[in-house]
Amino acid sequence: MNPAEPAAPETPTDTAPTDITPDTDTTPDTHTTPDTATRPRRRVLRTVGLIAVAAVLGLVGGTAVGYRIQADREPTPLPALNQPGLAYPAKPLPKGQEPEPLSAKEDLQSKAQGDLRKLLVPRPAGAKAEGEDGWVSLSAYVSDYTWPNHALQFQLRQDIRRIASRSWRSGEHRTVTVDLIQYRPGEQIGALEFVKDQISYTEDESGAAGEELKGSGNGRYFVYPVHREAGYLDLYEARAFAQRGDVAIEIFMFDTRKIAEKDIRSLAEKQLERL
């Protein structure tokens, strides 16, 4: 897992010219007398001065006329601050006519406001609990990152609220961890930012774009190529990320045998359904 690291700002470089050449030629003209050589320049300056004076007089005169016209006009009244005729009713509706509250099926956020642990996908039959199962502190959660301090800063910036996690072992060496990370609502959707960051990092690390997780809108799942190292068993890995409202889903699956795409996909789909 990789926390979002702020990119270093680019330092602007000033490209000032190193050589400035005057526009006018200051070499004296040997074919003209001193009077005829300087007289045209004085005429140009006098013309520029007259134009500048005329512009100033025109600006002052126009401003004075504008003020006089405005002073002679009747003042325009400002609109009232209150706005009558608002959409909501002036009085509460009579008892029995109030709109019914949204059902849990219609209000997608209602589920996530209760016990988040109850929304974790259950362990498969025969699987053994391993690691965390329930609430996880932020300090314990970020300790699994390569750079815990950066992960902590990222999560605090996204206004993290709470974390629920479940891990299990099935078969001989397969381990699975499912995390539900919930953020407080605000201008920035923390869950979406987190999922986008993790997908971007996983794409770079795995060298693949992953597969779209149907029904999520922005979720993806990844199956890594096998990792082999002398003296160790082969390591296979799969990951899935998705966002539903203010909750981010991340799933990690490890095994010493090949992981089928349907295994990680079906698990992610089941977790989405519970949200």
C-alpha positions, 0 to 999 in steps of 0.5 A, a space after each residue: 500500500 502506498 500513501 499519497 505523497 504530495 508532489 514537490 512543487 516545481 521551482 520557476 526559473 526566470 529567463 531574463 535577457 542578458 543583453 539589451 540593445 537600445 532601439 535608437 542609434 546614437 551615432 551622430 549623422 556627419 551629413 547634417 548640421 547640429 541644428 537640423 539633426 536635433 530639430 526633428 527629435 524636439 518636434 516628436 517630444 512636443 507632439 507627445 506632450 500635447 497628446 498626453 495633456 489632451 488625454 488627461 484633460 479629456 479624462 478629467 472632463 469626462 469624469 466630471 460630466 459623468 458625476 454631474 449626470 449621475 448626481 442629477 438622476 433619481 436614486 435607484 432603490 435596492 431590492 429587498 433583502 427578504 425573498 417571499 414565496 419560498 418553496 417550503 411550506 410556511 406551516 408544518 404539514 398536518 399530522 399524517 400527511 408528512 412524507 415517509 422517511 426513506 427506507 434502508 434500501 433507498 437511503 444508501 448512507 443509513 447502513 454505514 452510520 451504524 455498526 460498520 463491523 456488521 457490514 464486513 463480508 463474513 468469513 467463508 465456511 471453514 476459514 479460520 480467523 487470523 489477525 484483526 477482526 473488528 475495529 482497528 485503530 488508525 495507528 495500527 492501520 498505518 503501521 502496515 504501510 511502507 511509510 507509516 508517517 506519510 500514510 498517517 498524514 494522508 488519512 488525517 488530511 482526508 478526515 478519516 473517521 473509523 476503520 473496520 477490518 476482518 482477516 482469515 486463513 483458508 486452505 493451506 496458505 491463503 490469507 485474506 484481509 478486508 478493510 472498510 475505511 470510513 471518512 467524514 463527509 465534506 467538500 473532499 470525498 475522502 473515500 474516493 480520494 483514497 481509492 483513486 490513490 491506491 488504484 494508481 499505485 497498484 497500477 504502477 506496482 503491478 504493471 497492469 491497469 486491472 479489471 473494472 469491478 462491475 457495480 462499483 462505478 470506480 472500483 478495480 481488481 488486480 491479480 499480480 504476476 507470481 513473485 519468485 525468490 530463491 529459498 521461498 515459496 512462490 507468492 501470488 497476490 490479488 487486490 481490490 478497491 472500491 468506494 461506496 459513499 463515504 466508505 472505501 473498500 480494500 481487499 488483499 489476498 495472498 497465496 502460494 498457489 495461483 489466485 483465480 480472477 473470479 476469487 478476488 472479483 466475487 469477494 469484492 462484489 459480495 462486499 459491495 452488496 453489503 454496503 
